[in-house]
Amino acid sequence: MKILFLNDAPLITYGFASGLAPGDEFRILPVRLPDWESRLRNLILSWRPDFAFADGVSISTIARKLFAFLKSRNIPLVYWAIDDPPDFPNMSLPLSRGAALTLTPAEECLPRYQKQRVNARFLHFACNPSFHHPTSPSVRYASDFLLVGNYYTSYPQRKIGLEILLTPLLASDYTLQVYGNEHWLQNTDHYPLPDGVYKGYLPYAELPTAYSSAKIVLGINSVIDSPTMMSMRIFETLGCGAFCLTHHSPAIERYFRNHEHLVWSRNPDETPELAHYYLVRKDLRQKIARQGQAEVYRLHTYTHRIESLRGYLEQL
């Protein structure tokens, strides 16, 4: 397959692209660049892809122009609707109408796409073992708890996860580090972080080191009622061999076993109890982390994901 990626986000460069087979080829041309049209025209003349690939909001501002461009050159578009199900009506469905194949990590959205006569398949997030693996720890990221993730006000269920997982820990004496966008400092929810907890935006290349340095990595999900959708960070955390404490959801329970691959909390009262129990049991944390890593390496790598789709992609 020859794939043209229209975004250079870590999800593509460290994620999806890592699962391609040795015989596959790919190029990356981010359509956020001001001269993307001329670059795309020249690239197609010199190297014709079998299809173009876009994810999330990466094409939202130039969708109409992009769809017309690709159609005129008979190049199919594969669109990965990574923000399903909350963004299904306003983002995913409109963009899917310009795609030959739409992929979604939310299994429950498939009938909704089919009802709209959109060709859609299931594709979940995963990990990349060549990148998501344990590294030497760094004192910079050493802490009892570490959370990597942006603050969003547009996903109400994410706030529920914060109240279950993060809020009880902020009231404790544990050392805690939060990395993400600056909305952590000022947001319309008026969600406060104590001084010194927010550490800025974490470069993605530093993710394995950060995860390898904290005793417990927190996993916050923006969706808590989907049978499949969960944060990509869950797969990445486990791939890095870190001990993951997250909040319960049907998707988490479907893919992982509690106290075996990771640990989940169901309510704010349970979180401090789990925190205390596991912080003083290093050997048990390491055992669960090893088992979680083995599970994602066994079933949830991007090689697994692409091979499950290869037949559909090659038909494009």
C-alpha positions as CSV (number, residue, x, y, z in Angstrom):
1,M,0.0,0.0,0.0
2,K,1.1,3.6,-0.7
3,I,-0.5,5.9,1.9
4,L,-0.4,9.7,2.0
5,F,-0.9,11.0,5.6
6,L,-2.4,14.4,5.8
7,N,-1.4,15.0,9.4
8,D,1.9,14.7,11.2
9,A,0.4,14.3,14.8
10,P,2.0,11.8,17.1
11,L,-1.0,9.5,16.7
12,I,0.1,9.1,13.0
13,T,3.9,9.3,13.2
14,Y,4.4,7.3,16.4
15,G,1.1,5.4,16.1
16,F,-0.7,4.3,13.0
17,A,2.3,4.5,10.6
18,S,4.3,2.2,13.0
19,G,1.9,-0.7,12.1
20,L,2.6,-0.7,8.4
21,A,4.2,-3.7,6.8
22,P,7.8,-3.5,5.4
23,G,6.4,-3.5,1.8
24,D,4.1,-0.5,2.5
25,E,5.1,3.0,1.6
26,F,4.0,6.3,3.1
27,R,4.5,10.0,2.9
28,I,3.4,12.8,5.3
29,L,2.0,16.1,4.0
30,P,0.2,18.1,6.8
31,V,-2.7,20.1,5.3
32,R,-2.3,22.7,8.1
33,L,0.6,24.1,6.0
34,P,-0.3,27.2,4.1
35,D,1.0,25.8,0.8
36,W,-0.5,22.4,1.2
37,E,-2.3,22.5,-2.2
38,S,0.8,23.1,-4.3
39,R,2.7,20.5,-2.2
40,L,0.0,18.0,-2.6
41,R,-0.3,18.6,-6.3
42,N,3.5,18.1,-6.8
43,L,3.6,15.0,-4.6
44,I,0.8,13.3,-6.5
45,L,2.6,14.0,-9.8
46,S,5.8,12.4,-8.5
47,W,4.4,9.7,-6.2
48,R,0.8,8.6,-6.6
49,P,-0.7,7.2,-3.3
50,D,-3.3,4.5,-3.2
51,F,-5.3,6.6,-0.8
52,A,-5.0,9.6,1.5
53,F,-5.5,9.3,5.3
54,A,-6.8,11.9,7.7
55,D,-7.8,11.9,11.4
56,G,-9.9,13.9,13.7
57,V,-10.1,17.7,13.2
58,S,-7.0,17.8,11.0
59,I,-8.9,18.4,7.8
60,S,-11.9,20.3,9.2
61,T,-11.0,23.7,8.0
62,I,-10.1,22.7,4.5
63,A,-12.4,19.8,4.0
64,R,-14.5,21.1,1.1
65,K,-11.4,22.1,-0.9
66,L,-9.6,18.8,0.0
67,F,-12.5,16.6,-1.0
68,A,-12.8,18.3,-4.4
69,F,-9.0,18.1,-5.0
70,L,-8.8,14.3,-4.2
71,K,-11.9,13.5,-6.2
72,S,-10.6,15.3,-9.3
73,R,-7.5,13.1,-9.1
74,N,-9.4,9.9,-8.2
75,I,-7.6,9.4,-4.8
76,P,-9.8,7.8,-2.1
77,L,-9.8,9.3,1.4
78,V,-9.7,7.3,4.6
79,Y,-11.0,9.3,7.6
80,W,-10.3,8.2,11.2
81,A,-13.1,9.7,13.4
82,I,-11.0,9.6,16.5
83,D,-13.4,11.8,18.5
84,D,-16.4,9.6,18.2
85,P,-18.9,9.4,19.7
86,P,-19.2,12.9,21.2
87,D,-18.2,14.6,17.9
88,F,-20.2,12.3,15.6
89,P,-23.0,14.7,14.6
90,N,-20.9,17.9,14.2
91,M,-17.6,16.7,13.0
92,S,-17.3,13.0,12.2
93,L,-20.4,12.5,10.1
94,P,-19.9,15.6,7.9
95,L,-16.3,14.7,7.2
96,S,-17.1,11.1,6.6
97,R,-19.3,12.1,3.6
98,G,-16.1,13.0,1.7
99,A,-14.3,9.7,2.6
100,A,-14.3,6.3,0.8
101,L,-13.8,4.6,4.1
102,T,-14.5,6.0,7.7
103,L,-12.9,4.4,10.7
104,T,-14.2,4.8,14.2
105,P,-13.0,3.7,17.7
106,A,-16.6,3.8,18.9
107,E,-18.3,0.5,17.9
108,E,-21.7,1.9,18.7
109,C,-21.3,4.5,15.9
110,L,-21.2,1.9,13.1
111,P,-25.0,1.6,12.8
112,R,-25.3,5.4,12.7
113,Y,-22.8,5.6,9.9
114,Q,-24.5,2.7,8.0
115,K,-27.9,4.5,8.4
116,Q,-26.3,7.4,6.6
117,R,-24.9,5.1,3.9
118,V,-21.3,5.8,5.0
119,N,-18.8,3.0,4.5
120,A,-17.4,2.6,8.1
121,R,-15.3,0.1,10.0
122,F,-14.1,-0.2,13.5
123,L,-10.5,0.9,14.4
124,H,-9.3,1.4,17.9
125,F,-6.2,3.1,19.3
126,A,-3.2,0.9,20.2
127,C,0.4,1.1,21.2
128,N,3.7,1.0,19.3
129,P,6.1,-1.4,21.0
130,S,9.1,0.2,19.3
131,F,8.3,3.5,21.0
132,H,5.9,2.7,23.9
133,H,8.2,0.7,26.1
134,P,10.0,1.3,29.5
135,T,13.0,3.6,29.6
136,S,15.4,4.8,32.2
137,P,13.5,7.0,34.7
138,S,14.2,10.7,35.1
139,V,14.1,12.7,38.3
140,R,12.3,15.4,36.3
141,Y,9.2,13.2,36.1
142,A,9.6,11.4,39.4
143,S,6.3,11.6,41.4
144,D,3.6,9.5,43.1
145,F,1.1,10.3,40.4
146,L,1.5,11.6,36.8
147,L,-1.2,12.6,34.4
148,V,-0.6,13.4,30.7
149,G,-3.6,14.9,29.0
150,N,-5.2,18.1,27.9
151,Y,-8.0,19.9,29.7
152,Y,-11.2,20.0,27.7
153,T,-14.5,21.7,28.5
154,S,-16.2,20.3,25.4
155,Y,-16.5,16.7,26.8
156,P,-18.7,16.7,29.9
157,Q,-17.9,13.0,30.7
158,R,-14.2,13.9,31.0
159,K,-15.1,16.1,34.0
160,I,-16.7,13.1,35.6
161,G,-13.4,11.2,35.2
162,L,-11.5,14.0,36.8
163,E,-13.8,14.1,39.8
164,I,-13.5,10.4,40.3
165,L,-9.7,10.2,39.8
166,L,-7.9,13.5,40.1
167,T,-9.9,15.6,42.5
168,P,-9.5,13.2,45.5
169,L,-5.7,13.0,44.9
170,L,-5.3,16.7,44.8
171,A,-6.6,16.9,48.3
172,S,-3.9,14.5,49.5
173,D,-0.2,14.9,50.4
174,Y,1.0,12.9,47.4
175,T,3.3,14.3,44.8
176,L,1.5,14.8,41.6
177,Q,2.4,16.2,38.1
178,V,0.0,17.2,35.4
179,Y,1.1,17.8,31.8
180,G,-1.1,19.1,29.0
181,N,-2.5,22.3,27.5
182,E,-2.8,25.6,29.3
183,H,-6.5,25.2,29.8
184,W,-5.5,23.4,33.0
185,L,-4.6,26.8,34.4
186,Q,-7.7,28.7,33.2
187,N,-10.9,27.0,32.1
188,T,-14.6,27.8,32.0
189,D,-15.3,24.9,34.4
190,H,-13.2,26.8,37.1
191,Y,-11.4,23.5,37.8
192,P,-8.4,24.5,39.9
193,L,-4.9,22.8,40.2
194,P,-2.8,23.6,43.3
195,D,0.3,25.6,42.6
196,G,3.2,23.6,41.2
197,V,1.1,20.6,40.0
198,Y,0.8,21.8,36.4
199,K,4.1,21.3,34.5
200,G,3.3,22.5,31.0
201,Y,3.0,20.7,27.7
202,L,4.9,17.4,27.5
203,P,6.7,16.8,24.2
204,Y,5.4,13.4,22.9
205,A,9.0,12.1,22.5
206,E,9.3,12.3,26.3
207,L,6.2,10.2,27.0
208,P,7.9,6.9,27.7
209,T,10.4,8.5,30.0
210,A,7.7,10.3,31.9
211,Y,5.6,7.2,32.3
212,S,8.7,5.2,33.4
213,S,9.4,7.7,36.1
214,A,6.2,7.9,38.0
215,K,4.9,5.3,40.5
216,I,1.3,5.5,39.2
217,V,0.1,6.9,35.9
218,L,-3.5,8.3,35.8
219,G,-5.7,7.6,32.8
220,I,-8.6,10.1,32.2
221,N,-11.2,9.2,29.5
222,S,-13.4,11.6,27.7
223,V,-16.1,8.9,27.2
224,I,-17.4,6.7,30.0
225,D,-20.4,5.0,28.5
226,S,-19.1,3.6,25.3
227,P,-18.5,-0.2,24.9
228,T,-15.2,0.4,23.1
229,M,-14.1,4.0,23.2
230,M,-11.4,5.0,25.7
231,S,-8.4,7.2,25.7
232,M,-5.4,6.3,23.5
233,R,-3.3,7.0,26.6
234,I,-4.5,3.8,28.3
235,F,-2.9,1.6,25.6
236,E,0.2,3.8,25.6
237,T,0.6,3.8,29.3
238,L,0.4,0.0,29.4
239,G,2.8,-0.3,26.5
240,C,5.4,1.8,28.4
241,G,5.2,-0.8,31.2
242,A,3.7,1.7,33.7
243,F,1.2,1.0,36.4
244,C,-2.1,2.6,35.3
245,L,-4.9,3.8,37.6
246,T,-8.0,4.9,35.6
247,H,-11.7,5.3,36.2
248,H,-14.2,2.6,35.3
249,S,-16.0,2.5,32.0
250,P,-17.6,-0.4,30.0
251,A,-14.7,-0.1,27.4
252,I,-12.0,-0.4,30.1
253,E,-13.7,-3.5,31.5
254,R,-14.2,-5.0,28.1
255,Y,-10.5,-4.9,27.2
256,F,-8.7,-5.2,30.5
257,R,-9.0,-7.0,33.8
258,N,-9.1,-5.0,37.0
259,H,-6.1,-5.6,39.4
260,E,-4.4,-7.7,36.7
261,H,-3.7,-5.4,33.7
262,L,-4.5,-2.1,35.4
263,V,-6.7,-0.8,38.2
264,W,-9.9,1.2,38.0
265,S,-11.8,3.3,40.5
266,R,-15.5,3.6,40.4
267,N,-16.0,6.6,42.6
268,P,-14.1,9.4,44.4
269,D,-14.1,7.5,47.7
270,E,-12.4,4.5,46.2
271,T,-9.6,6.4,44.6
272,P,-7.7,7.4,47.8
273,E,-8.0,3.8,49.1
274,L,-6.5,2.4,45.9
275,A,-3.8,5.0,45.9
276,H,-2.7,4.2,49.4
277,Y,-2.9,0.4,48.8
278,Y,-0.7,0.4,45.7
279,L,1.8,3.1,46.6
280,V,3.2,1.0,49.4
281,R,3.2,-2.2,47.2
282,K,5.9,-1.7,44.6
283,D,6.2,-5.3,43.7
284,L,2.5,-5.6,43.1
285,R,2.5,-2.5,41.0
286,Q,5.3,-3.9,38.9
287,K,3.6,-7.2,38.4
288,I,0.4,-5.6,37.2
289,A,2.3,-3.3,34.9
290,R,4.2,-6.2,33.4
291,Q,0.9,-8.0,32.8
292,G,-0.7,-5.0,31.3
293,Q,2.2,-4.5,28.9
294,A,2.1,-8.1,27.9
295,E,-1.7,-7.8,27.2
296,V,-1.3,-4.7,24.9
297,Y,1.7,-6.2,23.1
298,R,-0.3,-9.4,22.5
299,L,-3.5,-7.8,21.2
300,H,-3.3,-4.0,20.9
301,T,-0.5,-2.9,18.7
302,Y,-0.9,-0.8,15.5
303,T,0.4,-3.8,13.6
304,H,-2.7,-5.7,14.9
305,R,-4.9,-2.8,13.9
306,I,-3.7,-2.4,10.4
307,E,-3.7,-6.1,9.6
308,S,-7.4,-6.3,10.7
309,L,-8.1,-3.6,8.1
310,R,-5.7,-4.4,5.3
311,G,-8.3,-6.2,3.2
312,Y,-10.6,-3.2,3.2
313,L,-7.7,-0.7,2.6
314,E,-6.4,-2.7,-0.4
315,Q,-9.8,-2.7,-2.0
316,L,-9.8,1.1,-2.2
